[in-house]
Amino acid sequence: MFTQFKYWKPYISPYDPCKPIEIKSYSTPPQLYLGFQPPGLPQFSSPKEALRFGTLWPQLFSPYPDPQKGVNKRE
């Protein structure tokens, strides 16, 4: 299984005047892991639900922003 959000710990200089961001993140879209669309890919049950998620296929849904709150925030 893949994860759409990747995390890393950047180098933090002892001379940096700003408060460091200890963990940074970025997202990768799910279509990068899909390749060609397989036949019979499940679809949302209603057009209303598909519009709510912004895609017809649940496998291509990508939440925004990062659901793991507080990871990429300066506090």
All heavy atoms as a GROMACS GRO file, in nm:
protein
  625
    1MET      N    1   0.086  -0.119   0.000
    1MET     CA    2   0.000   0.000   0.000
    1MET      C    3   0.089   0.124   0.000
    1MET      O    4   0.195   0.126   0.058
    1MET     CB    5  -0.089  -0.004   0.125
    1MET     CG    6  -0.188   0.106   0.135
    1MET     SD    7  -0.334   0.058   0.043
    1MET     CE    8  -0.431   0.204   0.056
    2PHE      N    9   0.044   0.225  -0.065
    2PHE     CA   10   0.120   0.350  -0.072
    2PHE      C   11   0.059   0.453   0.023
    2PHE      O   12  -0.055   0.440   0.065
    2PHE     CB   13   0.120   0.404  -0.215
    2PHE     CG   14  -0.017   0.450  -0.260
    2PHE    CD1   15  -0.057   0.581  -0.240
    2PHE    CD2   16  -0.105   0.363  -0.321
    2PHE    CE1   17  -0.181   0.623  -0.281
    2PHE    CE2   18  -0.230   0.405  -0.362
    2PHE     CZ   19  -0.268   0.536  -0.341
    3THR      N   20   0.138   0.552   0.056
    3THR     CA   21   0.087   0.664   0.134
    3THR      C   22   0.099   0.789   0.049
    3THR      O   23   0.197   0.807  -0.022
    3THR     CB   24   0.167   0.684   0.264
    3THR    OG1   25   0.302   0.706   0.231
    3THR    CG2   26   0.155   0.563   0.355
    4GLN      N   27  -0.002   0.872   0.053
    4GLN     CA   28  -0.004   0.994  -0.029
    4GLN      C   29   0.079   1.105   0.033
    4GLN      O   30   0.112   1.200  -0.035
    4GLN     CB   31  -0.147   1.040  -0.050
    4GLN     CG   32  -0.227   0.945  -0.134
    4GLN     CD   33  -0.369   0.992  -0.156
    4GLN    OE1   34  -0.400   1.110  -0.134
    4GLN    NE2   35  -0.456   0.905  -0.198
    5PHE      N   36   0.111   1.095   0.160
    5PHE     CA   37   0.188   1.199   0.226
    5PHE      C   38   0.323   1.145   0.269
    5PHE      O   39   0.333   1.038   0.328
    5PHE     CB   40   0.112   1.254   0.347
    5PHE     CG   41  -0.012   1.328   0.307
    5PHE    CD1   42  -0.134   1.264   0.305
    5PHE    CD2   43  -0.006   1.461   0.269
    5PHE    CE1   44  -0.248   1.331   0.266
    5PHE    CE2   45  -0.120   1.528   0.229
    5PHE     CZ   46  -0.241   1.464   0.228
    6LYS      N   47   0.427   1.216   0.234
    6LYS     CA   48   0.564   1.178   0.269
    6LYS      C   49   0.619   1.280   0.369
    6LYS      O   50   0.586   1.397   0.362
    6LYS     CB   51   0.654   1.177   0.145
    6LYS     CG   52   0.598   1.104   0.025
    6LYS     CD   53   0.586   0.956   0.050
    6LYS     CE   54   0.552   0.882  -0.076
    6LYS     NZ   55   0.418   0.849  -0.100
    7TYR      N   56   0.704   1.234   0.460
    7TYR     CA   57   0.760   1.320   0.564
    7TYR      C   58   0.911   1.304   0.569
    7TYR      O   59   0.964   1.198   0.541
    7TYR     CB   60   0.702   1.282   0.702
    7TYR     CG   61   0.552   1.287   0.704
    7TYR    CD1   62   0.476   1.173   0.680
    7TYR    CD2   63   0.486   1.407   0.729
    7TYR    CE1   64   0.338   1.179   0.681
    7TYR    CE2   65   0.347   1.412   0.730
    7TYR     CZ   66   0.275   1.298   0.706
    7TYR     OH   67   0.139   1.303   0.707
    8TRP      N   68   0.980   1.411   0.604
    8TRP     CA   69   1.124   1.403   0.625
    8TRP      C   70   1.167   1.507   0.726
    8TRP      O   71   1.095   1.603   0.753
    8TRP     CB   72   1.201   1.420   0.493
    8TRP     CG   73   1.219   1.560   0.446
    8TRP    CD1   74   1.329   1.638   0.467
    8TRP    CD2   75   1.130   1.640   0.370
    8TRP    NE1   76   1.312   1.762   0.409
    8TRP    CE2   77   1.190   1.765   0.349
    8TRP    CE3   78   1.002   1.619   0.318
    8TRP    CZ2   79   1.128   1.867   0.278
    8TRP    CZ3   80   0.942   1.722   0.248
    8TRP    CH2   81   1.005   1.842   0.229
    9LYS      N   82   1.283   1.483   0.785
    9LYS     CA   83   1.340   1.576   0.883
    9LYS      C   84   1.456   1.649   0.816
    9LYS      O   85   1.559   1.588   0.788
    9LYS     CB   86   1.389   1.500   1.006
    9LYS     CG   87   1.277   1.436   1.084
    9LYS     CD   88   1.331   1.366   1.207
    9LYS     CE   89   1.216   1.304   1.285
    9LYS     NZ   90   1.262   1.236   1.405
   10PRO      N   91   1.441   1.779   0.791
   10PRO     CA   92   1.549   1.853   0.726
   10PRO      C   93   1.662   1.886   0.824
   10PRO      O   94   1.645   1.878   0.945
   10PRO     CB   95   1.479   1.981   0.679
   10PRO     CG   96   1.371   2.002   0.778
   10PRO     CD   97   1.324   1.863   0.814
   11TYR      N   98   1.776   1.921   0.768
   11TYR     CA   99   1.888   1.965   0.850
   11TYR      C  100   1.850   2.097   0.915
   11TYR      O  101   1.796   2.188   0.851
   11TYR     CB  102   2.013   1.983   0.764
   11TYR     CG  103   2.125   2.051   0.838
   11TYR    CD1  104   2.198   1.982   0.934
   11TYR    CD2  105   2.155   2.184   0.815
   11TYR    CE1  106   2.300   2.044   1.004
   11TYR    CE2  107   2.258   2.248   0.884
   11TYR     CZ  108   2.329   2.177   0.978
   11TYR     OH  109   2.429   2.240   1.047
   12ILE      N  110   1.880   2.112   1.044
   12ILE     CA  111   1.852   2.235   1.117
   12ILE      C  112   1.985   2.294   1.162
   12ILE      O  113   2.057   2.233   1.242
   12ILE     CB  114   1.760   2.208   1.238
   12ILE    CG1  115   1.627   2.151   1.188
   12ILE    CG2  116   1.739   2.335   1.318
   12ILE    CD1  117   1.536   2.103   1.299
   13SER      N  118   2.015   2.409   1.109
   13SER     CA  119   2.141   2.475   1.141
   13SER      C  120   2.135   2.537   1.280
   13SER      O  121   2.034   2.597   1.319
   13SER     CB  122   2.171   2.584   1.038
   13SER     OG  123   2.280   2.662   1.079
   14PRO      N  124   2.241   2.529   1.357
   14PRO     CA  125   2.242   2.595   1.488
   14PRO      C  126   2.246   2.747   1.476
   14PRO      O  127   2.220   2.818   1.571
   14PRO     CB  128   2.369   2.542   1.555
   14PRO     CG  129   2.454   2.490   1.445
   14PRO     CD  130   2.363   2.452   1.333
   15TYR      N  131   2.275   2.799   1.356
   15TYR     CA  132   2.284   2.943   1.334
   15TYR      C  133   2.160   3.002   1.268
   15TYR      O  134   2.157   3.121   1.236
   15TYR     CB  135   2.407   2.976   1.249
   15TYR     CG  136   2.533   2.921   1.309
   15TYR    CD1  137   2.597   2.814   1.252
   15TYR    CD2  138   2.586   2.975   1.427
   15TYR    CE1  139   2.712   2.761   1.307
   15TYR    CE2  140   2.701   2.923   1.484
   15TYR     CZ  141   2.764   2.817   1.424
   15TYR     OH  142   2.877   2.765   1.480
   16ASP      N  143   2.057   2.920   1.246
   16ASP     CA  144   1.934   2.968   1.183
   16ASP      C  145   1.861   3.060   1.280
   16ASP      O  146   1.829   3.021   1.392
   16ASP     CB  147   1.847   2.850   1.145
   16ASP     CG  148   1.732   2.889   1.055
   16ASP    OD1  149   1.714   3.009   1.030
   16ASP    OD2  150   1.661   2.799   1.009
   17PRO      N  151   1.831   3.184   1.240
   17PRO     CA  152   1.764   3.278   1.330
   17PRO      C  153   1.614   3.249   1.348
   17PRO      O  154   1.554   3.297   1.443
   17PRO     CB  155   1.785   3.413   1.264
   17PRO     CG  156   1.797   3.381   1.120
   17PRO     CD  157   1.865   3.248   1.113
   18CYS      N  158   1.556   3.169   1.259
   18CYS     CA  159   1.413   3.140   1.267
   18CYS      C  160   1.389   3.010   1.342
   18CYS      O  161   1.475   2.923   1.347
   18CYS     CB  162   1.354   3.128   1.127
   18CYS     SG  163   1.376   3.276   1.028
   19LYS      N  164   1.271   2.998   1.397
   19LYS     CA  165   1.232   2.873   1.463
   19LYS      C  166   1.223   2.764   1.356
   19LYS      O  167   1.156   2.783   1.254
   19LYS     CB  168   1.098   2.891   1.533
   19LYS     CG  169   1.054   2.771   1.611
   19LYS     CD  170   0.924   2.797   1.685
   19LYS     CE  171   0.884   2.672   1.760
   19LYS     NZ  172   0.760   2.693   1.833
   20PRO      N  173   1.290   2.651   1.374
   20PRO     CA  174   1.294   2.550   1.268
   20PRO      C  175   1.164   2.472   1.254
   20PRO      O  176   1.089   2.455   1.350
   20PRO     CB  177   1.407   2.458   1.312
   20PRO     CG  178   1.408   2.470   1.460
   20PRO     CD  179   1.370   2.613   1.489
   21ILE      N  180   1.140   2.424   1.133
   21ILE     CA  181   1.032   2.330   1.108
   21ILE      C  182   1.098   2.193   1.114
   21ILE      O  183   1.177   2.157   1.027
   21ILE     CB  184   0.968   2.354   0.970
   21ILE    CG1  185   0.911   2.495   0.963
   21ILE    CG2  186   0.860   2.250   0.943
   21ILE    CD1  187   0.858   2.532   0.825
   22GLU      N  188   1.070   2.117   1.218
   22GLU     CA  189   1.141   1.992   1.243
   22GLU      C  190   1.100   1.880   1.149
   22GLU      O  191   1.181   1.795   1.114
   22GLU     CB  192   1.123   1.950   1.388
   22GLU     CG  193   1.188   2.049   1.484
   22GLU     CD  194   1.169   2.012   1.629
   22GLU    OE1  195   1.114   1.902   1.656
   22GLU    OE2  196   1.208   2.091   1.715
   23ILE      N  197   0.973   1.875   1.111
   23ILE     CA  198   0.926   1.772   1.018
   23ILE      C  199   0.852   1.842   0.904
   23ILE      O  200   0.760   1.918   0.928
   23ILE     CB  201   0.833   1.672   1.088
   23ILE    CG1  202   0.907   1.600   1.200
   23ILE    CG2  203   0.778   1.571   0.988
   23ILE    CD1  204   0.821   1.507   1.282
   24LYS      N  205   0.894   1.813   0.782
   24LYS     CA  206   0.828   1.870   0.664
   24LYS      C  207   0.756   1.759   0.591
   24LYS      O  208   0.786   1.642   0.607
   24LYS     CB  209   0.931   1.936   0.573
   24LYS     CG  210   0.993   2.058   0.636
   24LYS     CD  211   1.076   2.134   0.537
   24LYS     CE  212   1.129   2.261   0.600
   24LYS     NZ  213   1.195   2.347   0.501
   25SER      N  214   0.657   1.798   0.509
   25SER     CA  215   0.580   1.698   0.436
   25SER      C  216   0.547   1.747   0.296
   25SER      O  217   0.552   1.867   0.268
   25SER     CB  218   0.451   1.665   0.511
   25SER     OG  219   0.366   1.777   0.512
   26TYR      N  220   0.515   1.653   0.210
   26TYR     CA  221   0.462   1.684   0.078
   26TYR      C  222   0.368   1.570   0.039
   26TYR      O  223   0.374   1.461   0.095
   26TYR     CB  224   0.574   1.702  -0.025
   26TYR     CG  225   0.656   1.579  -0.054
   26TYR    CD1  226   0.626   1.498  -0.163
   26TYR    CD2  227   0.762   1.543   0.027
   26TYR    CE1  228   0.701   1.385  -0.190
   26TYR    CE2  229   0.839   1.431   0.000
   26TYR     CZ  230   0.807   1.352  -0.109
   26TYR     OH  231   0.882   1.241  -0.135
   27SER      N  232   0.280   1.598  -0.055
   27SER     CA  233   0.185   1.496  -0.096
   27SER      C  234   0.214   1.451  -0.240
   27SER      O  235   0.266   1.528  -0.320
   27SER     CB  236   0.041   1.548  -0.086
   27SER     OG  237   0.022   1.653  -0.178
   28THR      N  238   0.182   1.327  -0.267
   28THR     CA  239   0.194   1.273  -0.402
   28THR      C  240   0.054   1.230  -0.446
   28THR      O  241  -0.018   1.166  -0.370
   28THR     CB  242   0.289   1.153  -0.407
   28THR    OG1  243   0.246   1.058  -0.311
   28THR    CG2  244   0.432   1.194  -0.378
   29PRO      N  245   0.013   1.267  -0.567
   29PRO     CA  246  -0.122   1.231  -0.612
   29PRO      C  247  -0.134   1.081  -0.636
   29PRO      O  248  -0.038   1.016  -0.678
   29PRO     CB  249  -0.139   1.310  -0.741
   29PRO     CG  250  -0.002   1.345  -0.785
   29PRO     CD  251   0.084   1.350  -0.663
   30PRO      N  252  -0.252   1.024  -0.608
   30PRO     CA  253  -0.269   0.879  -0.620
   30PRO      C  254  -0.254   0.825  -0.761
   30PRO      O  255  -0.219   0.710  -0.778
   30PRO     CB  256  -0.410   0.855  -0.566
   30PRO     CG  257  -0.476   0.986  -0.565
   30PRO     CD  258  -0.370   1.090  -0.558
   31GLN      N  259  -0.276   0.907  -0.864
   31GLN     CA  260  -0.263   0.856  -1.001
   31GLN      C  261  -0.119   0.818  -1.034
   31GLN      O  262  -0.095   0.743  -1.129
   31GLN     CB  263  -0.320   0.953  -1.104
   31GLN     CG  264  -0.250   1.085  -1.114
   31GLN     CD  265  -0.316   1.192  -1.029
   31GLN    OE1  266  -0.381   1.163  -0.931
   31GLN    NE2  267  -0.296   1.317  -1.066
   32LEU      N  268  -0.022   0.866  -0.957
   32LEU     CA  269   0.117   0.825  -0.979
   32LEU      C  270   0.137   0.675  -0.954
   32LEU      O  271   0.226   0.613  -1.010
   32LEU     CB  272   0.211   0.903  -0.887
   32LEU     CG  273   0.227   1.051  -0.914
   32LEU    CD1  274   0.320   1.113  -0.810
   32LEU    CD2  275   0.280   1.075  -1.053
   33TYR      N  276   0.056   0.618  -0.868
   33TYR     CA  277   0.071   0.478  -0.830
   33TYR      C  278  -0.023   0.385  -0.908
   33TYR      O  279  -0.015   0.265  -0.894
   33TYR     CB  280   0.043   0.462  -0.680
   33TYR     CG  281   0.130   0.551  -0.595
   33TYR    CD1  282   0.082   0.670  -0.543
   33TYR    CD2  283   0.262   0.516  -0.569
   33TYR    CE1  284   0.163   0.751  -0.466
   33TYR    CE2  285   0.344   0.596  -0.492
   33TYR     CZ  286   0.293   0.714  -0.440
   33TYR     OH  287   0.374   0.794  -0.365
   34LEU      N  288  -0.111   0.442  -0.988
   34LEU     CA  289  -0.213   0.362  -1.055
   34LEU      C  290  -0.168   0.310  -1.191
   34LEU      O  291  -0.203   0.199  -1.229
   34LEU     CB  292  -0.341   0.446  -1.071
   34LEU     CG  293  -0.466   0.374  -1.117
   34LEU    CD1  294  -0.500   0.262  -1.021
   34LEU    CD2  295  -0.581   0.472  -1.126
   35GLY      N  296  -0.091   0.385  -1.267
   35GLY     CA  297  -0.056   0.344  -1.402
   35GLY      C  298  -0.178   0.358  -1.492
   35GLY      O  299  -0.247   0.460  -1.490
   36PHE      N  300  -0.209   0.255  -1.568
   36PHE     CA  301  -0.329   0.256  -1.651
   36PHE      C  302  -0.450   0.225  -1.566
   36PHE      O  303  -0.442   0.148  -1.471
   36PHE     CB  304  -0.318   0.154  -1.765
   36PHE     CG  305  -0.218   0.193  -1.869
   36PHE    CD1  306  -0.092   0.136  -1.871
   36PHE    CD2  307  -0.250   0.288  -1.964
   36PHE    CE1  308   0.000   0.172  -1.966
   36PHE    CE2  309  -0.158   0.326  -2.059
   36PHE     CZ  310  -0.032   0.267  -2.061
   37GLN      N  311  -0.564   0.284  -1.605
   37GLN     CA  312  -0.687   0.260  -1.528
   37GLN      C  313  -0.735   0.118  -1.555
   37GLN      O  314  -0.763   0.082  -1.668
   37GLN     CB  315  -0.794   0.360  -1.569
   37GLN     CG  316  -0.923   0.341  -1.494
   37GLN     CD  317  -1.025   0.447  -1.530
   37GLN    OE1  318  -0.989   0.556  -1.571
   37GLN    NE2  319  -1.150   0.413  -1.518
   38PRO      N  320  -0.745   0.036  -1.451
   38PRO     CA  321  -0.791  -0.102  -1.471
   38PRO      C  322  -0.941  -0.105  -1.503
   38PRO      O  323  -1.017  -0.019  -1.457
   38PRO     CB  324  -0.762  -0.168  -1.337
   38PRO     CG  325  -0.754  -0.059  -1.238
   38PRO     CD  326  -0.710   0.063  -1.312
   39PRO      N  327  -0.984  -0.201  -1.581
   39PRO     CA  328  -1.128  -0.212  -1.610
   39PRO      C  329  -1.204  -0.249  -1.482
   39PRO      O  330  -1.154  -0.323  -1.397
   39PRO     CB  331  -1.136  -0.324  -1.714
   39PRO     CG  332  -1.010  -0.399  -1.702
   39PRO     CD  333  -0.907  -0.304  -1.649
   40GLY      N  334  -1.323  -0.194  -1.470
   40GLY     CA  335  -1.408  -0.227  -1.355
   40GLY      C  336  -1.368  -0.158  -1.226
   40GLY      O  337  -1.402  -0.205  -1.118
   41LEU      N  338  -1.296  -0.046  -1.236
   41LEU     CA  339  -1.256   0.028  -1.116
   41LEU      C  340  -1.382   0.078  -1.044
   41LEU      O  341  -1.469   0.138  -1.107
   41LEU     CB  342  -1.166   0.146  -1.156
   41LEU     CG  343  -1.090   0.217  -1.046
   41LEU    CD1  344  -0.990   0.122  -0.980
   41LEU    CD2  345  -1.015   0.336  -1.102
   42PRO      N  346  -1.396   0.053  -0.914
   42PRO     CA  347  -1.518   0.094  -0.842
   42PRO      C  348  -1.539   0.246  -0.850
   42PRO      O  349  -1.444   0.323  -0.848
   42PRO     CB  350  -1.491   0.053  -0.698
   42PRO     CG  351  -1.380  -0.045  -0.703
   42PRO     CD  352  -1.302  -0.015  -0.826
   43GLN      N  353  -1.668   0.284  -0.859
   43GLN     CA  354  -1.705   0.424  -0.865
   43GLN      C  355  -1.788   0.460  -0.742
   43GLN      O  356  -1.843   0.374  -0.675
   43GLN     CB  357  -1.787   0.452  -0.991
   43GLN     CG  358  -1.713   0.426  -1.119
   43GLN     CD  359  -1.798   0.456  -1.241
   43GLN    OE1  360  -1.915   0.491  -1.230
   43GLN    NE2  361  -1.740   0.442  -1.358
   44PHE      N  362  -1.795   0.591  -0.714
   44PHE     CA  363  -1.884   0.636  -0.607
   44PHE      C  364  -2.027   0.601  -0.644
   44PHE      O  365  -2.063   0.594  -0.762
   44PHE     CB  366  -1.870   0.787  -0.584
   44PHE     CG  367  -1.747   0.823  -0.505
   44PHE    CD1  368  -1.643   0.892  -0.564
   44PHE    CD2  369  -1.736   0.790  -0.371
   44PHE    CE1  370  -1.530   0.927  -0.493
   44PHE    CE2  371  -1.624   0.823  -0.298
   44PHE     CZ  372  -1.521   0.892  -0.359
   45SER      N  373  -2.111   0.580  -0.544
   45SER     CA  374  -2.247   0.531  -0.568
   45SER      C  375  -2.341   0.636  -0.626
   45SER      O  376  -2.439   0.601  -0.690
   45SER     CB  377  -2.305   0.475  -0.438
   45SER     OG  378  -2.304   0.574  -0.338
   46SER      N  379  -2.311   0.764  -0.604
   46SER     CA  380  -2.401   0.868  -0.657
   46SER      C  381  -2.319   0.985  -0.713
   46SER      O  382  -2.206   1.008  -0.670
   46SER     CB  383  -2.493   0.920  -0.546
   46SER     OG  384  -2.418   0.994  -0.452
   47PRO      N  385  -2.377   1.059  -0.810
   47PRO     CA  386  -2.307   1.176  -0.862
   47PRO      C  387  -2.280   1.281  -0.755
   47PRO      O  388  -2.176   1.346  -0.755
   47PRO     CB  389  -2.402   1.231  -0.969
   47PRO     CG  390  -2.487   1.115  -1.008
   47PRO     CD  391  -2.499   1.031  -0.885
   48LYS      N  392  -2.371   1.294  -0.658
   48LYS     CA  393  -2.353   1.390  -0.550
   48LYS      C  394  -2.228   1.357  -0.467
   48LYS      O  395  -2.150   1.445  -0.432
   48LYS     CB  396  -2.477   1.392  -0.461
   48LYS     CG  397  -2.473   1.493  -0.350
   48LYS     CD  398  -2.602   1.492  -0.270
   48LYS     CE  399  -2.598   1.594  -0.159
   48LYS     NZ  400  -2.720   1.592  -0.079
   49GLU      N  401  -2.210   1.230  -0.438
   49GLU     CA  402  -2.094   1.186  -0.361
   49GLU      C  403  -1.965   1.208  -0.441
   49GLU      O  404  -1.864   1.252  -0.387
   49GLU     CB  405  -2.109   1.039  -0.323
   49GLU     CG  406  -2.005   0.990  -0.227
   49GLU     CD  407  -2.027   0.844  -0.189
   49GLU    OE1  408  -2.100   0.771  -0.259
   49GLU    OE2  409  -1.969   0.804  -0.087
   50ALA      N  410  -1.969   1.177  -0.571
   50ALA     CA  411  -1.852   1.198  -0.656
   50ALA      C  412  -1.815   1.346  -0.664
   50ALA      O  413  -1.697   1.381  -0.658
   50ALA     CB  414  -1.880   1.143  -0.796
   51LEU      N  415  -1.912   1.434  -0.674
   51LEU     CA  416  -1.884   1.578  -0.676
   51LEU      C  417  -1.826   1.625  -0.544
   51LEU      O  418  -1.740   1.712  -0.540
   51LEU     CB  419  -2.011   1.656  -0.709
   51LEU     CG  420  -2.055   1.652  -0.855
   51LEU    CD1  421  -2.193   1.716  -0.871
   51LEU    CD2  422  -1.953   1.724  -0.942
   52ARG      N  423  -1.873   1.566  -0.435
   52ARG     CA  424  -1.823   1.604  -0.302
   52ARG      C  425  -1.674   1.573  -0.289
   52ARG      O  426  -1.598   1.648  -0.230
   52ARG     CB  427  -1.903   1.531  -0.194
   52ARG     CG  428  -1.869   1.574  -0.055
   52ARG     CD  429  -1.964   1.514   0.046
   52ARG     NE  430  -1.885   1.479   0.161
   52ARG     CZ  431  -1.877   1.359   0.215
   52ARG    NH1  432  -1.950   1.261   0.168
   52ARG    NH2  433  -1.801   1.337   0.318
   53PHE      N  434  -1.631   1.460  -0.345
   53PHE     CA  435  -1.491   1.419  -0.337
   53PHE      C  436  -1.408   1.469  -0.455
   53PHE      O  437  -1.285   1.458  -0.452
   53PHE     CB  438  -1.481   1.267  -0.325
   53PHE     CG  439  -1.522   1.216  -0.191
   53PHE    CD1  440  -1.646   1.158  -0.173
   53PHE    CD2  441  -1.438   1.228  -0.081
   53PHE    CE1  442  -1.685   1.111  -0.049
   53PHE    CE2  443  -1.476   1.181   0.043
   53PHE     CZ  444  -1.600   1.123   0.059
   54GLY      N  445  -1.472   1.517  -0.560
   54GLY     CA  446  -1.400   1.572  -0.674
   54GLY      C  447  -1.347   1.470  -0.772
   54GLY      O  448  -1.265   1.502  -0.858
   55THR      N  449  -1.393   1.347  -0.762
   55THR     CA  450  -1.352   1.242  -0.855
   55THR      C  451  -1.460   1.135  -0.862
   55THR      O  452  -1.536   1.118  -0.768
   55THR     CB  453  -1.216   1.179  -0.814
   55THR    OG1  454  -1.182   1.079  -0.910
   55THR    CG2  455  -1.222   1.118  -0.677
   56LEU      N  456  -1.466   1.065  -0.972
   56LEU     CA  457  -1.564   0.958  -0.988
   56LEU      C  458  -1.518   0.830  -0.919
   56LEU      O  459  -1.598   0.746  -0.881
   56LEU     CB  460  -1.588   0.934  -1.137
   56LEU     CG  461  -1.697   0.836  -1.177
   56LEU    CD1  462  -1.831   0.878  -1.117
   56LEU    CD2  463  -1.707   0.827  -1.327
   57TRP      N  464  -1.386   0.814  -0.902
   57TRP     CA  465  -1.331   0.690  -0.847
   57TRP      C  466  -1.271   0.714  -0.709
   57TRP      O  467  -1.180   0.795  -0.692
   57TRP     CB  468  -1.223   0.636  -0.941
   57TRP     CG  469  -1.277   0.606  -1.076
   57TRP    CD1  470  -1.345   0.493  -1.114
   57TRP    CD2  471  -1.273   0.690  -1.190
   57TRP    NE1  472  -1.382   0.504  -1.246
   57TRP    CE2  473  -1.339   0.624  -1.295
   57TRP    CE3  474  -1.221   0.817  -1.215
   57TRP    CZ2  475  -1.354   0.680  -1.421
   57TRP    CZ3  476  -1.236   0.872  -1.340
   57TRP    CH2  477  -1.301   0.802  -1.441
   58PRO      N  478  -1.317   0.642  -0.607
   58PRO     CA  479  -1.264   0.659  -0.471
   58PRO      C  480  -1.113   0.637  -0.462
   58PRO      O  481  -1.045   0.700  -0.382
   58PRO     CB  482  -1.338   0.554  -0.389
   58PRO     CG  483  -1.461   0.523  -0.467
   58PRO     CD  484  -1.425   0.544  -0.611
   59GLN      N  485  -1.058   0.550  -0.546
   59GLN     CA  486  -0.916   0.521  -0.542
   59GLN      C  487  -0.831   0.642  -0.583
   59GLN      O  488  -0.715   0.652  -0.548
   59GLN     CB  489  -0.886   0.403  -0.634
   59GLN     CG  490  -0.750   0.343  -0.614
   59GLN     CD  491  -0.733   0.215  -0.694
   59GLN    OE1  492  -0.822   0.175  -0.769
   59GLN    NE2  493  -0.620   0.151  -0.678
   60LEU      N  494  -0.890   0.739  -0.655
   60LEU     CA  495  -0.817   0.858  -0.699
   60LEU      C  496  -0.840   0.978  -0.608
   60LEU      O  497  -0.791   1.087  -0.635
   60LEU     CB  498  -0.856   0.894  -0.843
   60LEU     CG  499  -0.813   0.793  -0.948
   60LEU    CD1  500  -0.861   0.837  -1.086
   60LEU    CD2  501  -0.663   0.773  -0.947
   61PHE      N  502  -0.912   0.960  -0.499
   61PHE     CA  503  -0.936   1.071  -0.406
   61PHE      C  504  -0.810   1.099  -0.326
   61PHE      O  505  -0.743   1.009  -0.277
   61PHE     CB  506  -1.051   1.037  -0.311
   61PHE     CG  507  -1.067   1.138  -0.201
   61PHE    CD1  508  -1.109   1.267  -0.229
   61PHE    CD2  509  -1.038   1.105  -0.071
   61PHE    CE1  510  -1.123   1.360  -0.128
   61PHE    CE2  511  -1.052   1.197   0.032
   61PHE     CZ  512  -1.094   1.325   0.002
   62SER      N  513  -0.777   1.227  -0.313
   62SER     CA  514  -0.662   1.269  -0.234
   62SER      C  515  -0.706   1.381  -0.140
   62SER      O  516  -0.747   1.488  -0.185
   62SER     CB  517  -0.551   1.320  -0.327
   62SER     OG  518  -0.442   1.365  -0.252
   63PRO      N  519  -0.700   1.359  -0.009
   63PRO     CA  520  -0.742   1.462   0.085
   63PRO      C  521  -0.646   1.580   0.086
   63PRO      O  522  -0.526   1.565   0.064
   63PRO     CB  523  -0.740   1.390   0.220
   63PRO     CG  524  -0.644   1.279   0.203
   63PRO     CD  525  -0.651   1.239   0.058
   64TYR      N  526  -0.700   1.698   0.107
   64TYR     CA  527  -0.620   1.818   0.117
   64TYR      C  528  -0.683   1.905   0.224
   64TYR      O  529  -0.804   1.923   0.222
   64TYR     CB  530  -0.617   1.893  -0.016
   64TYR     CG  531  -0.532   2.017  -0.009
   64TYR    CD1  532  -0.395   2.009  -0.026
   64TYR    CD2  533  -0.587   2.142   0.016
   64TYR    CE1  534  -0.316   2.121  -0.020
   64TYR    CE2  535  -0.509   2.254   0.023
   64TYR     CZ  536  -0.373   2.243   0.004
   64TYR     OH  537  -0.294   2.354   0.012
   65PRO      N  538  -0.609   1.959   0.313
   65PRO     CA  539  -0.466   1.949   0.337
   65PRO      C  540  -0.431   1.819   0.408
   65PRO      O  541  -0.517   1.733   0.428
   65PRO     CB  542  -0.435   2.068   0.425
   65PRO     CG  543  -0.561   2.091   0.500
   65PRO     CD  544  -0.673   2.052   0.405
   66ASP      N  545  -0.307   1.809   0.450
   66ASP     CA  546  -0.256   1.690   0.517
   66ASP      C  547  -0.344   1.655   0.637
   66ASP      O  548  -0.366   1.738   0.725
   66ASP     CB  549  -0.113   1.718   0.564
   66ASP     CG  550  -0.045   1.597   0.624
   66ASP    OD1  551  -0.112   1.495   0.644
   66ASP    OD2  552   0.076   1.606   0.647
   67PRO      N  553  -0.400   1.534   0.640
   67PRO     CA  554  -0.489   1.498   0.750
   67PRO      C  555  -0.418   1.482   0.885
   67PRO      O  556  -0.483   1.484   0.988
   67PRO     CB  557  -0.548   1.364   0.704
   67PRO     CG  558  -0.450   1.309   0.609
   67PRO     CD  559  -0.384   1.428   0.543
   68GLN      N  560  -0.287   1.469   0.884
   68GLN     CA  561  -0.213   1.456   1.009
   68GLN      C  562  -0.182   1.598   1.058
   68GLN      O  563  -0.078   1.653   1.030
   68GLN     CB  564  -0.087   1.375   0.988
   68GLN     CG  565  -0.023   1.332   1.116
   68GLN     CD  566   0.088   1.232   1.090
   68GLN    OE1  567   0.112   1.190   0.980
   68GLN    NE2  568   0.156   1.195   1.195
   69LYS      N  569  -0.273   1.655   1.134
   69LYS     CA  570  -0.262   1.795   1.176
   69LYS      C  571  -0.143   1.817   1.268
   69LYS      O  572  -0.109   1.733   1.348
   69LYS     CB  573  -0.390   1.838   1.247
   69LYS     CG  574  -0.510   1.835   1.156
   69LYS     CD  575  -0.634   1.873   1.230
   69LYS     CE  576  -0.753   1.863   1.137
   69LYS     NZ  577  -0.878   1.888   1.204
   70GLY      N  578  -0.083   1.934   1.254
   70GLY     CA  579   0.024   1.973   1.342
   70GLY      C  580   0.162   1.929   1.298
   70GLY      O  581   0.260   1.972   1.354
   71VAL      N  582   0.173   1.847   1.196
   71VAL     CA  583   0.304   1.798   1.153
   71VAL      C  584   0.382   1.908   1.082
   71VAL      O  585   0.501   1.924   1.101
   71VAL     CB  586   0.289   1.675   1.061
   71VAL    CG1  587   0.420   1.639   0.996
   71VAL    CG2  588   0.239   1.558   1.144
   72ASN      N  589   0.315   1.988   1.001
   72ASN     CA  590   0.384   2.087   0.920
   72ASN      C  591   0.351   2.230   0.964
   72ASN      O  592   0.354   2.322   0.886
   72ASN     CB  593   0.348   2.067   0.773
   72ASN     CG  594   0.450   2.129   0.680
   72ASN    OD1  595   0.558   2.165   0.722
   72ASN    ND2  596   0.414   2.141   0.555
   73LYS      N  597   0.318   2.247   1.090
   73LYS     CA  598   0.278   2.379   1.140
   73LYS      C  599   0.387   2.440   1.226
   73LYS      O  600   0.454   2.371   1.302
   73LYS     CB  601   0.150   2.367   1.223
   73LYS     CG  602   0.027   2.336   1.141
   73LYS     CD  603  -0.090   2.303   1.229
   73LYS     CE  604  -0.146   2.424   1.296
   73LYS     NZ  605  -0.266   2.395   1.373
   74ARG      N  606   0.402   2.569   1.216
   74ARG     CA  607   0.489   2.640   1.310
   74ARG      C  608   0.404   2.682   1.427
   74ARG      O  609   0.300   2.742   1.411
   74ARG     CB  610   0.549   2.765   1.244
   74ARG     CG  611   0.650   2.732   1.140
   74ARG     CD  612   0.715   2.856   1.093
   74ARG     NE  613   0.805   2.823   0.983
   74ARG     CZ  614   0.893   2.905   0.936
   74ARG    NH1  615   0.903   3.026   0.983
   74ARG    NH2  616   0.971   2.869   0.838
   75GLU      N  617   0.450   2.650   1.545
   75GLU     CA  618   0.368   2.682   1.663
   75GLU      C  619   0.439   2.778   1.754
   75GLU      O  620   0.554   2.797   1.755
   75GLU     CB  621   0.333   2.555   1.738
   75GLU     CG  622   0.248   2.465   1.650
   75GLU     CD  623   0.216   2.333   1.717
   75GLU    OE1  624   0.289   2.288   1.805
   75GLU    OE2  625   0.114   2.275   1.677
   0.00000   0.00000   0.00000
